[in-house]
Amino acid sequence: MIDRRTSPPQQARPRSARPARPPRERGTGKAFALAAVMHLLLGWLLYHGINWQNNTPAGAEAEIWTDIPDMSTPTPRPAPPPPAPVKVQPAPPPAKDEEADIALQEKKRKQQEAAAREAQLAEQRRQQEARDEAEAKRQQQLAAQAAAAAAAQKAMQDKQKQIEKQRQADLQKQQQQQKAQQEKERQEQQAEAQKAEQLKEQKEAKEAKAKADAQAKAKADADAKAKAAAKAKADAEAKAKVDQERKARLAQLQGQLGGGTASSGEGLAKSGTGRGAGGNATSPGYAEKVQRRVRPNIVWAGETAGLETVVSVRCSPSGTLLSASISRSSGNEQWDQAALRAVQRSDPMPVDTDGKAPDHFTITLRPAGG
């Protein structure tokens, strides 16, 4: 058989060259050697089958024995019967030998034909086995090629699946990144919008506060002006009343022989000290009353060394503060104003033991620690 799958490719020959010989079949030498061995074996069998009974059979030989008399005993024995005659088989006639040779030769011929048929069948079986083996090898090679092709196709499919899987993963990752970027931009826009809204609210609140402060300041200024006008009016009325009372008292004092002596008192105020002297006669404890009234109203957080302010006060008999002014400055305008505000916040002034407040007196104030 010609193995076309393993035969080498034929090279192209020029037209002038002789035609190419067909490729030599594989296994031809083995086939010829096996055929020669089978023919030799068949010849040997034929030779020995013909000659193994070709020799003339040897004749049969027979020996006749008689009993030897015992010479040791004198007693005579009776004579043995005569031996039976031996029949000698005559040789077979020549005609029968020829028939035996013919039968033997026929038998040998049949044996040779049977051996030849057996050898032919064996050769056919061998060739069939060789063909079956070659076909099995071809089928194995085809199966191996099919398996290799299937494995290659499966590997390609697996690779394509892996590529598709990687592509899907990359696409999903890209989508997630885009989504995260969009979410980040949305949060930034939302934060900017919130910041703008907060700035707007702060601006509106600031404007509203400024407007409210302006309104409050305008109202405070108006109230201050109204209060100042009312106070000026009250001061004028109180001054007129005080003048009238003074005139009345002076007239009363002129008719009397005795006079009053002034008294003085000292007191401490919050964040400062005070000393007051009444223009009219007062009880010894009145200065302490003024101290307790003015002390909580002093508010000062500045320097304290060397500051002393004298405030002149005028009151009605009920203690209502008619006026308060700086009669001697400390040289620090802020402290002077703090001392003046403390006296103004102390309105009304305490009354004395007789149920009336002095009409005028002075208070000396110093910061705490001054």
Secondary structure, 3 states (H helix, E strand, C coil): CCCCCCCCCCCCCCCCCCCCCCCCCCCHHHHHHHHHHHHHHHHHHHHHHHHCCCCCCCCCCCCCCCCCCCCCCCCCCCCCCCCCCCCCCCCCCHHHHHHHHHHHHHHHHHHHHHHHHHHHHHHHHHHHHHHHHHHHHHHHHHHHHHHHHHHHHHHHHHHHHHHHHHHHHHHHHHHHHHHHHHHHHHHHHHHHHHHHHHHHHHHHHHHHHHHHHHHHHHHHHHHHHHHHHHHHHHHHHHHHHHHHHHHHHHHHHHCCCCCCCCCEEEEEECCEEEEEEECCCCCCCHHHHHHHHHHHHCCCCCCCCCCCEEEEEEECCCCCEEEEEEEECCCCHHHHHHHHHHHHHCCCCCCCCCCCCCCEEEEEEEECCC
